[in-house]
């Protein structure tokens, strides 16, 4: 049974981390849906090379969970095909999110991914998700600490502006991830066998191990969805809820 709104509001970030830290990743996901209603929880997926693992476990534990897919209009066709394959295999309820048409067109006409990659991500990935984030309390993400230095510093629960990020896989080792991925016999992203360790938009993705092929030679390692962009935006606008960033 989920907790009342009043009770959930009284649970601090430290209390949530203390409750969830001793649990394994499956127990964490299951416990999340015992505390929070499915409509409180936001799940997003890029349908990249690591996405199937979290999506499989969510579909097994809470098949009513909606999965928001941000269609930046720059995805590889292989990613769109992979999305359709996983959606059919796992019975996912995928909600497509798209950027504002005119702003997206500007990024395309002026090739912003070359000179303004961060702004390109903001327009095509971050801005379309903002109104959806406002309607949720928890944002579940499949980040793992071994992937990047930024991710290695994250806890299971972190504040990100007005929403709480939930990272059930954050302390899963790469070896354990590969073992469990194989154990579930999950399909790989089609581009992985061609040397793509991580897959995002076509213009900003190259072959490479891990995330080394993302935004090469730009100094960028994250698109902005997972760092504390939303908290920073609130501070810029003169609004602060006093919470710490991711």
N, C-alpha and C positions, 0 to 999 in steps of 0.2 A: 504494500500500500504506500502511495506517495505521501509525503508530508504536507501539512497545510502551508499556505503562503506565509503566514506569520512565523511558523517554525523554521522554514527555509531561510527567511530573511535574518534569523538570529544566528545561523551557522556561519562562523567566520571561515576565512580562507585557511587559516592555520588548523582549525578543527577538521575541515574537509581533508586536508593533506594528511593529518594524523590518522583519520579513519581509513583512508584509502591506501596509504603507503604499505601496510603489511600484506595487502591483497595482490594476487596476480592479475594480469591484464584482463582476463575473462571475468574474474570476480569483480573487478573495478567497474567494468561496463554494466554488468548485471546490477551491481549496487547503485549505480547512477540512476537507473530506471526505477529503482525502489524508492529513491529519495525525490527525484524530479519527474514530473509528468512528461510524456513524450513530446507534447506541444511546447514545453519549455526549452527543449533541446534542439540546437541547430547543428546539423551535420553537413559539411561541405566536402566535396571531393573533386580533385583534378583528373581523376582516373589515370594517374601516372603509374610509374613502375612499382610503387609500393602500396597503392591504394586498395587492392583487392583484399589484403589481409584484414584491415579494420572493417571494411564493408561486409566481409563474410561474417565476422563475429557480431556485428550490429544486426545484420539480417537474421541471424540465428536467435539472438536474445530479444530483439524488439523489431519485428518485421513491419510495424506501422511507422517506423522512423522514415521521414522524408530525407532525401539526399539532394542537396542543392549543387548543381553543376554550373560553374560560371563559363559561359561560352564567349570567350574573348574575341571570337571570329578568326583567331590565329592558330587554332589547334591543328595538329597533324591529323590527317584523315584516319590514320591508324589509332589515334586516341579516341576519336568519335566511334570507330568500329569497336574498340575495346570497351567503351562505355556501354554500347548496346549489348555486347556479349555478356558482360558482368551483370547488367541490369536484368537480362533474361535468365541467366543462370541462378542469380541470387534473389530474384523477385523484388528488385529494388524499386522504390517509388521516387524516381528522379524528377526534380524540378529544375528546369533550365532557367538560368539567369543571364540576361544580356546587357551589355553596356548601352548607354544612350547613343542613338544612331548617329546624330550629327557629330558628337565628340569622337566617336569611334572612327568616323570617316576622316576626320582631321588627322588622327594618328596614322591612318593608312596612307593618305595623300602625301603627308610630309615625312613618312618613315620615322616616326618618333622613336621606334625601338633602337635606332642607331645613335641619335644624339640626346634623347631624353627617355632612357629606358624606365627610370623610376616613375616619371609622369605617365608614360604609356601604361604601366602596371596600375597606377592610381585610377586612370580613366576606365580601363577595360576590366580590371579585377576588383579593385577596392570599392570604388564608388557604387557599382551596381549592387553590392552586398549590404551597404549601409542601412537602407530601410528595412532589410530583412533581419539584420542583427538587432535592431531596436525592438523587435517582437519576441526576442528570446532571452533566456537567463543564462544558459550554459551553451558553450560552443565546443563540440567534441572534434578533436583533430588527431591525426595519426603520426604526429612528430615523434622522432626517436632521437635520444641524446647523442648517439654515435654518428649522426648524419652531418652535423655542423657544430662549430664552437658555440654559436648562439643557442642552439637547441640543447646542448649539453648542460646549460645553466638553468634550464627550466625545471620547475616542479610539476607534480601531477596537476595541481590547480594553480592558475595564475590569473590575476586581474588584467584585463585589457580594456580600459575605458569602462563602459557600463556593462560589460559582459564578462563572464568567467570562462576562461579557456580550460578545457579538460583534456589532459594528455595521458590516456591510459597506457600507452606503449612507451612512455618516455625513458624508462630504465631497462627496456628490453635490449639485450645485446644483439649485435648483427648476426652472430652465430645462431642464437635462439630464434631470431626472426626468420632466417633462411630455413631452419629446421621446421618450424611450425607452418611456414608458407608451403613447403614441400609436403608436409604431413596432410594438409587439407586439399592437396592436389588442385591448387588454384591456377588458373591460366595466367601466363605472363603477358605483360604488355608486348605487342608485336615488335616494337622497336628495340626491346631489350636484347634480343638475339643479334641485333645489328650493331651493338656496342654503345647503346644509350643507357647510362646508369640512372639518369633522371630525365623526365620529359615534361616540357612546358610548352610555350608557344613556339612556333616554327622558327621565327627570326632570332630567338634568344636561346636556342637549344642546339648544342653540338654533341658529338660523340664524346664519351669520357666516363671514367669510373666515378661512382657516387654522384655527387652534384657538381663535379668539376666541369661538366659541359654546359652548365647554366650561366648565362650572362658573362661569357668569357671576356676577360680584359676590360671589365667595367667596374670592378671593385664591389659589385653587388652579389649577394649570396641568397637573398630572400626577396620575394616579390612585394612584401609589405603587408600581406594578410596576417602573418603570424608575429612579426615584431609589433611593438606597441604603437602602431600608427593611430589607432582610434583614440588612445589616451592623449597622444601628442596633438591630435586635431582639436580635442576638447580644450587643451591648454592654450592653443593658438587662438581659439575663439573666446578665451577668457572664462572658460568653464572648467572646474576641476572637482572631482568627487573624492579627492584625497587618497585614492587607491594607488598602489604601486603598479608599474608596468611589468610586462613579461620580461 
